[in-house]
Amino acid sequence: MHNQFYLGWDIGGTKSAAIVGTPDGHIVARIPWPSQAQRGPEAMIADFLNAASQLRQDYPITAVGVAVGGPLNGNQGIVLGPPNLPGWDNIPLQQRLEQALKLPVRVAHDAAACALAEHLWGAARGVNHLAYLTCGTGFGAGLILGGKVYLGAGGLNPEIGHFQLRPDGPVAFGVRGSAEAYCSAQALAGLACWLRPHRFAHQPPTPADIAALAAAADPDAIQILHTSAQAVGDICALLSDLLRLEMIVIGSLAAYLGDSWLNQVRSRLAEKSLDGGRLCRVVPAGLADRLQDCSALAAAVAGQAGDVKDSTTRADRGSHHGRLFSTEFNA
């Protein structure tokens, strides 16, 4: 029987959800709704506060966590204009929600929150040096170093999607050959049109189309997925060597495309990394379709953990897991 409940808000450009869960990652209630992001932040915040009001009638909430796309200042919970959220420019979301709910709030970059959720409850339990790669609508990275979510200067989460990975290729972030143009799930259509324009440019295929063609041994589809896997493998090798990671957890594409694609990523990591990939495992997200919900919950857990003093012993930390962010909660 649980007596402590956290409230989470998973903010997406297409869909959002309010979640109630426990410190051990168990989801007990959920209210989803279409984001209708074109309405802007005021309407979206009102939607969440309405859902929160409903959920608080049944659960005694003690903390709130939010997972949202970047860029954002994770120290202060200020959203800085994510491309999928029109009008969310310099929105002090943490402050707004704390004033409305009268509860402590932690706002986290969605990739960082996913990394933390996998660290707490998923494939990366017990792993203290890891990266989570979204490989979904976009391509982002969340880092946990030394058991803590890493935030850089200004509370900013690391960004990797805009980096020019290849001298040629599809365009994303206005950059030809960017990592996002090769490594996201959404990029598969762009890769198809770029690699095989005569076949696909007039009607770009969906990721499902490409996966189905590859499963039927279509050589063009197999080449598209191979190109994607090699690019993701190159990013894995870079992160593994640079940060000496123990594990890289891969989101959407790993679950969607399965072992055949993931094994190509692993092979590329082994080929390109300094140690042949011996130190760093590449795995799919262990939380599967629970990950987005758990990411918002993990942000709430981290907010509570941020109040635990560094001198607290591990045995005394209990469900707070110690300090989980590399910067002060209210820095």
N, C-alpha and C positions, 0 to 999 in steps of 0.2 A: 504494500500500500504506500503510495507516494504522497508526501505532504509538501513537496516543493515543485513548482511548475514555472517554466519559462515560456515566453511568447516570442515567436519568430515571424519575420516578414521576408519572404523571398520575392524580390522585385525583378520582374522580367519585362522586356519590351512587348511581349505577346500575352503572357499570363503572369499572375501574381497569386500568392497564397499567404494566409495567416495560419500559423501552426502553434499548437501548444504541445510541449514535451517536457520530459524530465531530465535532470542532469546526466543521466546515463544514456541519453539519446533515444529514448522511447517516445514515439509520437502518439499522443492520446486524442488529439482533435485537429481538424483541418478545415479551413474555409477557402476554397479557390474562387477566382473570378478572372475574367478577361481584363488585361491591363488597360486597354484603350489608351495607350501612352500618348497619343496625339493630343489628349486633353490637357496634358501638362501636370506639374507636380501637385498643385492644390487639390485637384480632383482625385488623384491617386492616393494622396495622404488621407483625404477624407474617407475613401474606400477602406483603407486599412484601419483607421480609427473606428469606423462602424463595425468592422469584423472583430476588432479587439474588444469593443464594448460587449458584443455578444458572447465572446469566449470568456471574458472575465466574470460573467454571471455564473459560470460553472466551475471555474478554476481560480485559485488564489495565486495570481501571477506575482513573481518577485523580481523579474528582470526581463529585458527585451533585447533581442538580437535582430539585426537586419543584414541581409546579403544583397548587394547591389553591384552592378557593373561599374567599372572605373572609367575615367579617373576620379579618385576621391581622396580627400585627406582623412586617412584612417585614424589619426590621433584625435581629431576634433569632430569626426563624423560629418564632414562637409562634402556634398556631392558636387563634382566639378564638371558636369556636362558629358555624361556617357552618350555615345552616338545613337544608342537605341532608345533614349529617353529625352525627347524634345522638351526644351525649357528647363531642364534640371541643371541650371548653371549657378554654381555657388549657393546651393541650397543647404542651410545648416540643419540637416535632417535629425542628427542626434539631439540638438537643442530643442527643435520643434517637438519631437516625440516625448522628450523628458518633460517638457512643460505641459503637454496635453495629457500624458498618462501618469505623471507623478511617480515614475519608476526609473531606475537606471537603464540606460540604453547604450548598446554598442553597435556601431555601423561598420561593416567590414566589406572589403572588396570580395565579389562573389568567388573568384578563384582562390583567394586566401582562405575564405570561409570553407570552401570545399576541401582544401588541403587539411584544414584543422579538423573537419568532420571525419575525414578518412583516418587522420592520426588518432582521434579519440575513439572512434567506433567502427572503422572500416578496415580496408586492406593494409593500412599503415600503422596499426596499433603496435606500440613498442618500437617504432622507427623514429629516430630523432633528427634525421637529415633527409629530407625528401622534397620533391616537387610534385605539384599536381598540374597537369596540362588539360585545359578544357576540351579542346578538339570538338567543339560544338558549333553553334551559330558563328562564334568568333574563335579566336585562338589566344588564350591567356594562360598565365602561369601564376600559381600560388606557391610560396616557399615556406618550409619549416626548417629552420636551422637551429641545432641545439635544443630541439623540443619546443621552439617558440616560432610563431608566425613572424616572418621577416617583413618589416616595413622600412622603406628608405627615407631619404630626406623629405621633409614636409609631410610625413606620414603616408607617402605614396607607395602603392604596391608596385613591384616590378612589372614592366610591360615588355612583351616580346613580339607581339604580332606585327608591328610596323617595321621591324628589322628586315633589311634586304638580304634574304637568304640565298637567292640565285640572281645572276645578272639578267635573266630573262624569265618570262612566265606571265601568268595573269596578274591583275592589279588589285591590291587592297590597300586601304589607308593612303591611296594616291601613289603607292610605291609599286613599281613593277617587280615581280619576283619576291614580294614580301613573305614573311613567314606565315601570316594569316592567309595569303593567297594560295599557299601550298598545304597548310596543315589543319585548317578547320574543316568541319563536315560540310559547311556551306560552300567551301572552295572546290568541292569535287566537280560541280557543274562547270565552274570556270576552268578547271584543269581539262575537263573533257573537251570544251570548246577550243581551248588553246592547243591541245595535243592532236585532236582530230576534228579540225574545223569543218571539213567537208561533210562529216557525218553528223555532228552535233550542234553546230553553230546556229542553225535555223530553228532548232527546238532543244534547248539545253536540258539534259536529263536531270532527274532528281537523284539524291544519294541512293534512294531505294531502287531506282532504275539501274544505276551503275552496279550496285551490289547484286541485283538479280542477274544482270548480264554476266558479271564475273563468275557467279555460281554456275552459270551455264557454259562456262569456258570461253566466253567471248574475249578474243585477244586484246581488243581496244580497251575494254573495261578492266581487264587484268593489268594492262599497262598503266591506266589511270590510278588504280589503287596502289600499284608498286611505286609510282612516282610520289604519291601521298605518303606512303610508309617510309620511303627513303628520306623525305624531308623531315618528317617527325623524328626519325632515327638520328638525323644530323643534329637536331635541337637537343635530343636526349644526350647525345655524346658531348655536346658543348656544355650542357648543364652538369653532367656527371663529372667531367674533368675539371670544370671551373670551381664547383662547389663540393666535390667529393661526396656525392649523394649516395645513400644506401638504397633508395627506391625512387622511381618515378611512377606516379599513378596517372593513368590516362582516362579521360572522361569519355564522352559520347561515342566517338568513332570506335574505340576499343570494344565496347559492348555491342555496337551495331554491326561491325564488320567481323568480329570474332578472331579466333586464333590465327587464321591464315594471314590476316593483315598484321596482327600484333607480332607474330613471329618474324615478319619482315622488318618491323621496327627494331626488334631485339637484335636481329642479324646486322642491321646497319649500325646500331650502337656498338656492337662487338667489333665491327670492322673499323669504326672511326675513333673510338675512345682510346685513350692512352693505355689503359689496363685491359683492353679487350672486353670490357663490359663485365669483368668478374666481380666488381664491388657493388654494382648498381643493378637491381632488379627492375624490370618494367612490367607492370601489372595493370589490369583493368580496375576501375573503381569498385571497391567491395560493397558499397552501399547501394549500387545500382540505381533503381528508380526512386529510392529514398534520399538520394544525395542532396538534391536541391532543398528539400525540407530540412534535412539534418544540417545543412550549411547555415541556415538562419538560426537554428537552435544552437549550433556551435558558437556563433557570434555572441549569443547571450551567455553561454558558459564562459567564454573568454572574458567578457565584461566582468563577470563575478570573480573570475580568477585573478584579474588585474588588481583587485583590491587586497589580495593576499600578500603579506609582506615577504620579501625575499628571504628573510631569516627563518621563515616557517619551514619546518622539516617536511620531507616528502611524506612521512607517515601521518603527519597532522593535516595534510592538504585535502584528503578525502576527495569528494567529487569535484572540488574546484580545480584539480590537476595542476596546481601551482600557477605561476605567472605564465600565460600562454602567448602573449605578444611581446615582441622585442622592444617595444616602446611603452612608456607609461600610458595607462588607460586615459587619463585626462591631460596628457602632455599638450 
